[in-house]
Structure formats: C-alpha cells, structure tokens
C-alpha cells in the first residue's frame, strides 16, 4: 500500500527538492492511509449506535494531531483502525470540525510529516 508515498516519506527533509515536495502533495491527494479510531456504541452490539472517531495524539507543545500511517509496519500501539482516503478524511473534518491542529503521517518514523490542519485541507480544494 502506498509504495510511491512511502518512497517520498523516506526522503530526508533536508535533502528533499521542491519536486519531491510537490510529488508528496500529489500522492497525498489520492492516498489511502490507516487511521486509528476509537469505537463507540450505546450498547455492546454493532448497530445504528455504532460510530467511531479518530484517535488524537498530542505533541510536546500540547498541539493535537490525527495520526495517519502509510502502511501496517508504521502502526504502533493502536488496536482499532480503518483505511481512509485522505480526501474523505478532509471532508469528514470539514463536516465536523474539532479542536485539532493538524495531521501527522507516520508519527513514530524517522521522517514523519506534520501538516497543520489548514494546509491539509487546502490540498483538496
């Protein structure tokens, strides 16, 4: 999953060219990523009351991010997750805005990508 995206994510940011950065943005427009979720239900069954919300993580500056992962090998410590297209996530965030500062792709990898929420949403306009 996301072979080209992973190639671009593994480029050292200090060595990335403008062409690399542009290619990364283009890949993000159509990527399907893994998003950890919290599952909620009004009872113990999966029925109409079943819903989920993205897991949020906080950085050292107390900013809140939605973690996204490019493949299974990047996911750490989350028990429930869904595959979601980045465009669908952007639509979901616009429909239900919360106090989220941005998204972070592969937050525990050597070269993670942190996008402020307004920058993430602008990708899909």
Secondary structure, DSSP 8 states (H G I E B T S, - for coil): --HHHHHHHTS-TTT--HHHHHHHHHHHHH-EEEEEEEEE-SSSS-STT-EEEE-EEE-TTS-EEEEEESSGGG--S-S-EEEEEHHHHHHHHHHT--S--EEEESTTSTT-EEEEHHHHHHTT-
